[in-house]
Amino acid sequence: MIGMSAPTSATGALPSYPAWLVLDVDDTLVDTYRTGLAKMRTAAEQLGLASPDDATFAAGYGRWPFRECVRRWWPDADLDRFQNAYDALGTAHPHQPLGQVPALLASARSAGLGVGVLTNGPGHKTATKLNAVGVAASDFDFVCHADNWWPKSRPESFRELSRFGVTPTTCWYVSDSPADWAAAEAAGLSAVGVASAVPYDWHRRAGWTPPRLAVPYVDALVAMTGALVAAAGPAALGPPRAVAFDAGFTLVEDRRTPHELVAKALADQGRPVAAEDVDEAFRQHVHLLADTSIWASDQTIARTLDAFYGGVLARLGATDPTVAATVVADYTRPDSWRRRTTAREVLDWVRQRDIPTGVMSNWQTSLGDMLVATGLDDLVDAVVSSAVTNVAKPDRRAFELAASALGTSVDHLVYVGDDPCNDGGAALAAGCRAVFVPRTAPVAALPATTRLVVP
């Protein structure tokens, strides 16, 4: 090991953490792909060479070293001259962040995670890229790069992180690269796959292995850091043999929000109300929905929703219980929901691979009727509603029931959802692979992120 010493605390002892988050840099924290393509094209233009098209660049990117790419694409080019032209374009094409890394770092620290960096780039470029995303090397417990560490392609590179107090079985490695996931998991770490903008053909690359957790971008991990600590530990996961999806705000969305329905009900009563007053009324009563066990039967769901909307409406001046009943009925009807834009695309992607596909959700017994109303029922092999099974997420039994309905076990199940605790974190804790796509993510993120886990 060259030039790398273990970090110490003020007392001279190694820091001790319940779990670790170790981050890749290129195409995980910074958009190296697009920046590299722009610089490659500009350098070629300056030297009078043909510009690489998207397919050519994608085929070589991440597969061959920089100079090997140049040699293959322009056999007669002067490698040193091209390298110098490329390196001189750093100011014209600065690194673009792929997320709010300071927020992720703060969230990880707040959750008690140790945080490090492990990248294949040289030290000076790593420092520049970290600065570009608003952090510095000193913000991390360690920074390993090409000048002081082994290549990430070797499991030993991950195992040797024990020098910094890292226990592999409680460490999450975050990267966009399937090769990284394979090496990290071979070393006993858990991989977090990031669906960056790199157009890799994941399923034709040698050594591809699905990560334990997939997210659309690093910002999604801000909401997951507590769950990563809770789910840290050995995970004997088998290959994905079934995929179960959450329903609300993963595959389907409401046609009108609860806020809109409440405002309409009040307007129909001759009580127009400002949007901010509706928001405040919801905030004052949202605690009534905090206990997820309410989703274990139609009766408890109905009672809770009546109490919730009754309280919201009463705060806004409508005390007639029939008004709340109307809002609840309007919101929970199967035809009050519509499928999200990419719902059929992602379900079809899974089914084309002969992988059983289901929906498991905290929902009334009308879940199947809702899937019919939204036109998704023909792409689903099993429907598991909490009101039917009397078990609601995040209870691990919900995931076991979903796996059983799809003919497999939890260690072979992939669960896809939009909630960091009840979907992503609970699935990991139950022993599944998880796909977490926040409801605020672009709709295209759902199929793109699911493809990181489905072989």
Order of alpha helices (4+ residues) and beta strands (2+ residues): beta-alpha-alpha-alpha-alpha-alpha-beta-alpha-beta-alpha-beta-alpha-beta-beta-alpha-beta-beta-alpha-alpha-alpha-alpha-beta-alpha-beta-alpha-beta-alpha-alpha-beta-alpha-beta-alpha
